[in-house]
């Protein structure tokens, strides 16, 4: 494995030891991006008392609070909450556009590590985890399960897909694959799922937004937006050579104020995406390719 350029199954498996100090559950510290979000609840005879209210037709008579009923002269019941199983679906981008990194790691490696950390944390909390892995040519699905063996299988598929990326890759970039992956997530997610999308969101369009809106009606969603600092600001570089594998173009950021305009364009696109997602209750975790992923997760999620 070339450090930072590719990952492998063993490296993703070892991240299990770093998957602590953060949580994808809705109860979060005030500093967390997830603070204030409601958890899915199943009303029933659970262990946690939630409220005392007037009796309504259809209420289970076993929940009647006779002491309050006798004191007030009106029937009252005690309402309890019971946490529902919280399946998690990780949608992980390994398209050719993710095979980019200017300093420490490729975006594709960071996406794989982010997904692995989230998966190990979910499994440690006793919930089910499933995956949708996609590149420019195919999508691989694994339904949510509470199984370390199946998770390792998914991480193996993820590392294999990561290892297929090449700068001279002949595959044509397919921005529409993001919409396809979200459509698969929409079909897989039922009610009260948590869908985590790890991508640079290249190819974002109205079809993607429509899938997000439909999933957000009955599920929670989180976006892990992976980016490289050079995508954000090219002004520190005196000269850059850009290539698509066939042709090369030399770029000088200082000429015609190109660096500033590039930075403004990135901020506009990133801000627009974040605003659109948050409008539908979807937190955005901006994860760069320089700092350790686990540290960034702990900072964002408390």
N, C-alpha and C positions, 0 to 999 in steps of 0.2 A: 504493500500500500504506500503510495506517495503521500506524505504527510500534508494534509490540508487540501489535496487535489481529489483524492478518493477516500472512501471509508470502506469498512468491511464489517462482517457480522460480529466478529469478536469485539471490535471497538464499540459498536452499538450495544452489544450485550453488557460491556463493562460500565456503560452509563447508568446501569441500574443502581450503582453505588453512589451516584451523584444526584439521583432523582429524589431529592428531599429539600426542605426549606421553602417549598411552594406548594400550592394546591389549585386544582381546577374546580374545586367545589365552590358553590356560591358564597359560603360564609368566609369573608376575607377581611384582612386588616383595612383600615380606612385608606391607606396609601395605595392599595391594590386597584388595578384597573377593573377588577371584578367586584369591587365592594358595592353593596347595595342591590346586587342582582338577586332575584327571588329564586329559591330552590323549588324543584318540583315536589309536590306533596300529594300524598294519598290519604284522604280522610278515612279514619277507621279507629279501631281499638288499639292504638299503638301505645308506646310508653311515655310519650311527651305530651303533657297537658297543654292545650292551645288556648281554649276560651270556654267561658260559661255563657250559655244563651238560652233563650226561650225554646221550649219544645216545639218542633214542627212536625206536621203529619209525615209519617214515614221514618222518623228517627227511631233508632234501636232503643227499646225501653230499658235495656241493660245499662245504658249510659245516663239514665235519669239520676240527678242529684237530689235525693229525697230530703236532705236537710234544708237546702235552699228552697225546694218546692214547698215544704211545710212552713218555712219562715215567711215566704212571700205570698203564699196562697196561689201561686202560678207555677205550672210545670217548667222545670229547667233541666237541661242536659249538659253534660260535660263533653267537650269535643277534644279529641286527641289527634295528633298527627303521626304519621308513619312514613319514614323515608322510603321512597321508591327506588328500585334498582336504577342506576344511572349509566346506561350504555354510552360509550364514547366512540365516535368514528373519526379517524385521522385521515385527512385527504392530503397526500404528500406529492409535491411537484418535483419531477426529475426530467423536465424537458431540456432541450439543448440550451435554451436561454439561461438556465440555472447554472450552466457550466462556465461560470465566470467568477473571478476573484482577483483583486488587485494586490492584496497584502498577505493575509493569513490563511484564509480558507475560501474554497469555492462556495457559492450560494447553495449548490446541490448538496454539499457536505453538511453545511449548517442546517439545511432543511431536514436532512436525515437525522442529525443529532437532536434537533428540536422535537421531531416526531418520536424518537426513541425515548427521550427523557419524559415526555408527556405519557407515552404508553406505559413505561415502567411505573410512573407515579400512579396512574389510574389503576393498574393491576395491584399495586401495594395497598390501595384504598379499598380493595375488594369489589371493584366494578369491572364490567366487561369492556373490552377494547377491540375494535375492528379497524381495518385499514382499506383505503382506496389509493393505490400507488399508480401514478400515470406519468408517461413520457410523451414523445411526439407521435408514437405509433400505437400504443396500447394502454389499457387500464387493467390492473389486477385488483381483485376484491377479496377481502377476508371478513366474514361476518363477525360481529362482536362476540367475544368469548372470554371467559375467565380462565385462561389457560396459558401458562408460561411457555409450554411447548409450541402452541400455535403462534404466540407472539414472536418467538425466536424464528419460526418459519417465515413470518411476515418480514422480520428484520433481515433475514437472508435474501428474500426477494427484493427488498429495498436496496441492499448493498449490491446485489447483482445488477439491478437497473442502474444504480449509480456508476458501476464499473463499465457500463456500456457507453458512457458519454465520452466523446472524443472531439477535439477541435476541428478535425478534418471529417467529421461524421457526415455521411451523405444524406441522412434523413432530412427532409424538408421541415423546417420549424412549423408547428401546428398550433397556433394560438387558440384555435377552437377546442383543443383538448381540455382546457380549463372548464369550459361550459359542459363538456361531456362528463368530466369527473364530478362536477357539482350535480348534474342530473342523476348520476349513479348514487351519490350521497343522498339525494332527495328520495330516491326509491328505497334505499336501505333504511333510512331514519324513520322511526315510527313516531311516537309521542314521547316527549321528555327525554330526548337524546341530547347529547352534547356533541356538536360537530366542529372539529378543529381543522381549519384549512391552512396548510403551510405552503406558501408559494410566494413568488414575486408579483403575482397577479397580472402578468403580461397576457394580453388577450381579453382583459375584462371588458364586458359589453352588456347590453340590455338582457341578453339571454341568461347570463350569469346572475345578474341582479334579480331577475324573475325567480330563479331557483332559490336564491337567498331569501327573498320575501316569503316564498311558500314554506320553506323550512322553518323560518323564524316564527311562524304562527304557532307552532306546537313544540319547538325545540329551542335550545340555546346554541349560539354559534360564537366562535372565537376565530379571529384571523391572526395567523403568524406571518407577518409581512417581512420577508427576507430581502435585504438589500446590501449592496457593497458601497463603501464610502465614495469610491470613484464615480459611481452612478449619481451620487448626490452632489458632488463638487469636483470638477476637473481642473479648477484654477491652479492648484498647487503644482500641477505637471506643466513643464515648459513645452513639451511636445509629446504627442501620442500617436501611435500607429494603430489604426482600427482595421480589422479584417473580418470577412465572413467565411474565410477558408479558401477563397478563390481570388478575391481582390483586396487590395490594401489602400488605405486612405490616411494620409498624415494630417493630424489636427493640431493646431497651435492655439491653445485656450486664450492667450493674451490678445490675439488679433481680433479686432472688431467686437471686443467685449464678449467673446464667445463663452468664456468661463462663467461670467455672471448670468448670462441668458440661459445657459444650460442649468445652472443651479436654480434659477427662478422657475424654469420649466418643471424640474423635478419636484420642487415644493408644491407647485400648483397641482400636478398629477397625484402626488402622494396625499396632499390635503384634500383633494376632491374625493379620492377613494376612501380615505378615513371618514370624511364627513358623510358620505353615502352609506357606508357600512354602519356607522354609529347611529345613523338615523333609524336603523332597524334593530337597534339594541345589540349591535355586534362589536365588542371591544376589539381594538387592533393593537397587537403587540409588534412593535417595530424592532426587528432583530438584525443586527449587522454582522458582517463576516469577520470582524476583528476581535471583539471581546469574547471570552468564553460564554457559550450559550447558556450553561447552567446559571452563571452569575446574572446574565441578563433576565432570565426567567424569574429568579428570586427577586430581582429588583422590581420587575413589572407586576408580579403576582404576590409579593409579600411573603 
